[in-house]
């Protein structure tokens, strides 16, 4: 159990600021692409 705890601490310490920034950049780009492909809210009446 102690070994697994130490392994988790070492893994978390390897995550630095650049990894977090990269994650948020990729998340933002993904949301932008999904938002650009979203259909308009037309209400369903096409006449």
Secondary structure, 3 states (H helix, E strand, C coil): CHHHHHHHHHHHHCCCHHHHHHHHHHHHHHHHHHHHCCCCCCCCCCC
